[in-house]
Amino acid sequence: MEIASLVLLAGLCVFVGILIGGVGIGGVLLVPILTYIFAIDVHAAIAAAMVSYLFTGTIGAVLYARKRSIEWSMTFWLFISAAPAAFLGAWMSSIIPGAGLEFVIAVLVVFAGINALLTSDDASGAEKTLSPGALVAAGSLTGIGSALSGTGGPLVLVPLLVWLKVPALVTVGLSQAIQVPVAALATAGNYLYGTVDYKLGLVIAAGTMTGAIGGAHLAHLVSQAVLRRVVAWVLVAAGTLIITRIALRLIAG
């Protein structure tokens, strides 16, 4: 990859990192950026993205933990269910054609955006903890969906926790922490069932970590409603574009 392309990639990754650190969802844009702007194979893009989430999730979890915005009592059940589910998702990713993966990603992008737009800004509710069963179910869905699409965890977990009336800031904090076990097991699966471009993953991680630091600070300083709506519109636009391109490709083919 040329210097100019690396600089552009780093800048876009910083933007993605800001969204991840600020509202959790945002990493879903990473695979489309790699595939559509830099023409990287979707399977390779997903594998590299999962490597980067190891670092982004770690820095995000540390920053939110310092602000006491992570409910650690909930993380255990999420972790033990999301990790093996992510490994399963990595295997599923290896056998599904690239076009199918792109469609899955596009649907998740639009879904997340519309959900964020329709969700009330007061949806934090009073319920701060969930039963182990609910957390295991949420973790399993998050692990499989994230590894399958290369989204890292927050895209699936955030809407689930919002629906379950977990406070917004706690939801975002948990979405940072969930990236680590999901990314670790998904990367292990990608290594066994495919190839992993670690150099690309580290380049992506450098940008997303930088952005995540800024996003985490913003999340504790500005209105979550404003950040949520910005992300929602970006996701809807990106997902619509991907679906349109897939449709045009099928018509042309």
CORLINQUI-V25827 format. One record per helix or strand of 2 or more residues. SS is the DSSP state (H for helix, E for strand). FROM is the first residue (numbers start at 0). LEN is the number of residues. If there is no record, write none. Layout:
ss = (SS/SS)
from = (FROM/FROM)
len = (LEN/LEN)
This chain:
ss = (H/H/H/H/H/H/H/H/H/H)
from = (2/27/41/71/97/131/153/167/197/223)
len = (21/10/25/24/21/18/10/26/22/29)
